[in-house]
Amino acid sequence: MKTQSAPARLLLRTPNWLGDGVMAFPAVALLRRSLPEAKLVAATPAHLAPLWAAFPGIDEVIPLPRPRSYAATVPLLRQARCDAALLFPNSPRTAVEARLAGIGPVSGFGDWGDPLRRLALHRALPRREFDHSRLHQKWDWLRLVSSYLATFLDLPPGAEEEAAAAPLPKLNVPESAFPAPGLLLCPGAAYGPAKRWPAERFAEVGRLLLERHPGLAPAIVMGAGGDAPAAAVVAAALPGAIDRTGHTPLADFLAAVAGARLVVTNDSGAMHLAAALGTPGIALFGSTEPALTGPVTDRVRVLRAHVPCSPCFLRTCPIDFPCMTRLEVPAVVAACEDLLSPTPSSP
């Protein structure tokens, strides 16, 4: 039985991380197609506002300040005058913020065992039963959206599968004065050292690629402020390299990734952006699992060393880092050159 009516203005509380946001794109695209008349308002951490401003079909973006407080966030949500909210994050805070803003009904996953979240939600949506064929995070987001839509729409059979297989919407990347790189190197990863291929190897890959493909110059090194030590090692080894680590707003980062001929990155937000923008890329995986959080398109190719202890999902390796140290420079260079060729092989 349908228990809600379709909203006129729907607040989407987006995921809090860049990569998670991109992995939610198929679900948000399904939502947009299913609610063509609704205004979709994305409430997102301020640093991610350019990502959602670039997503076609998002009508308004509310940048949420950091550090977060109810006093700062609730008035912003209230001013949006939405008549429903759908929450991607699973935290109690996001549900309480929406309720305090007077938005209703508030929907989101409810089976996280937190009584405050369940109390704040008007509708606790069910997660999918565990299915080995649907491990990837995108399936969680698709389940969230399809469960929400099912409260007032009859979705056609296979709607989730169709949304998962559909090409990602083309992002409206803003113009930028930042030069488009030939080779974009992103040696950082926020999760921890166990996700980071050694910076010296990034540098060697960059050196060999620039030596063999001078048209890729100058290389540009990018990342968050915490990636600065690794980025400095890479940039110092590459003549003419430009190190913009920690100094590039997301709007410029979007433009750089969109314009690059090749991106080499760890399992990071840069990997997901390259996939969303259709930029060829190599993603180096260590302690994490590409079946869970890998790129959502095959334009980015995953490389990993298959060792018994991987994936361990640890932030720091307690042994000798075999998942990354056994991933050799020649293999990475060969994969990069294959992507640069006029007829790259199938992934």
C-alpha positions, -999 to +999 in steps of 0.1 A: +000+000+000+013+035-009+018+054+023+032+088+010+026+111-019+054+122-042+071+153-028+072+187-046+106+196-030+128+167-019+158+173+003+186+149-004+211+147+024+241+135+003+270+112+014+298+130+033+327+118+011+336+126-025+339+089-035+307+080-018+289+108-035+300+095-069+289+060-060+255+074-052+252+089-087+233+060-102+208+061-074+203+099-077+199+095-115+171+070-108+155+094-084+156+122-110+141+101-137+114+088-114+104+122-101+106+145-131+084+172-116+101+174-082+127+199-072+157+180-059+177+200-032+211+186-023+223+194+013+259+185+013+292+193+032+303+227+018+335+213+002+314+189-019+290+216-031+307+218-066+302+181-071+264+183-067+262+216-085+277+198-115+252+169-113+224+174-139+190+173-123+199+188-090+179+220-087+195+235-057+225+229-035+228+238+002+264+239+014+266+228+050+292+245+072+319+228+091+323+223+120+287+212+120+262+223+147+225+221+149+224+259+153+241+264+120+226+235+100+189+234+110+181+270+098+197+263+064+176+232+060+144+250+072+150+278+046+149+252+018+112+247+025+113+210+015+083+188+021+103+155+024+139+144+030+158+113+020+190+107+039+220+089+024+242+090+056+232+066+083+240+089+113+215+099+139+225+136+135+213+138+099+179+125+108+176+148+138+186+178+118+159+172+092+133+167+119+143+199+137+141+217+104+104+208+102+108+186+072+086+156+069+084+128+061+121+120+067+132+087+052+164+067+054+179+034+063+167+025+098+184-008+106+216+005+122+205-002+157+206+034+169+174+042+187+178+080+182+179+076+144+150+053+143+130+077+165+139+107+143+130+090+110+094+091+099+101+061+077+129+036+082+136+020+049+147-017+047+182-026+034+186-054+008+193-088+022+229-097+017+237-107-019+272-116-031+264-104-066+256-069-052+284-061-029+292-027-044+282+004-024+262+016-054+237-012-047+230+001-012+222+036-026+200+021-053+182+001-027+177+032-006+162+051-035+140+023-048+127+016-013+118+053-010+102+055-044+081+024-037+062+042-010+044+063-036+053+048-071+051+015-088+086+010-101+090-013-131+107-046-125+145-043-129+146-006-122+177-010-100+195-031-125+187-007-153+199+022-132+231+004-123+239-004-159+230+030-173+258+055-183+264+081-157+249+115-164+274+139-179+285+164-153+283+201-160+320+208-152+325+246-147+352+264-168+384+268-150+416+289-155+435+259-142+455+242-170+443+208-180+470+182-172+482+155-196+492+133-167+474+138-133+490+120-104+471+116-071+493+097-046+472+103-015+442+086+001+423+098+032+416+064+047+452+057+058+487+045+047+474+010+038+456+025+008+486+044-005+510+030-031+546+043-022+552+078-034+585+068-048+568+044-072+543+070-082+573+092-091+589+064-111+557+058-130+555+095-138+591+097-149+588+067-173+555+079-188+569+115-194+601+100-209+581+078-233+552+102-239+565+138-237+531+151-247+518+143-213+540+171-197+537+189-175+525+164-149+503+178-122+502+164-087+470+169-067+453+158-035+441+170-001+463+189+023+472+157+042+486+142+010+513+169+008+543+148+019+537+121-007+529+147-033+562+165-026+582+133-032+564+128-066+567+164-078+604+167-068+612+137-091+595+151-122+610+181-140+584+208-146+558+191-125+531+213-109+522+204-073+487+217-064+482+195-034+461+211-008+456+243-029+429+232-054+392+239-048+369+210-058+356+229-088+391+232-102+398+196-093+368+186-113+381+205-143+416+191-140+403+155-139+379+161-168+407+176-189+434+150-181+446+124-206+454+100-178+449+098-141+469+076-118+455+073-083+450+051-053+415+041-041+404+076-035+380+104-045+401+111-075+395+076-088+358+080-085+358+114-102+378+100-131+352+073-135+323+098-133+339+121-159+350+093-183+387+101-179+410+071-185+427+061-152+446+036-132+434+029-097+458+011-073+442-010-046+458-023-014+439-029+018+404-023+003+382-042-021+373-030-055+342-052-056+329-030-027+341+005-036+358+003-070+351+027-098+316+027-112+327+027-148+353+007-167+371+039-179+392+035-147+411+002-145+419-014-112+453-029-105+461-049-073+485-075-060+465-106-050+480-116-016+463-137+010+458-109+035+441-085+011+416-070+016+422-065+053+405-030+054+431-019+079+443+017+078+479+008+086+496-024+076+510-044+106+534-064+085+554-056+053+527-040+032+527-069+006+495-057-012+512-026-023+549-035-024+542-064-047+524-041-071+554-033-094+561-002-114+564-020-148+529-034-144+515+000-137+534+017-166+522-010-190+486-005-179+489+032-183+504+029-218+476+005-228+451+031-218+470+058-238+470+037-269+445+043-297+430+009-291+432+000-254+425-036-245+393-046-227+396-043-189 
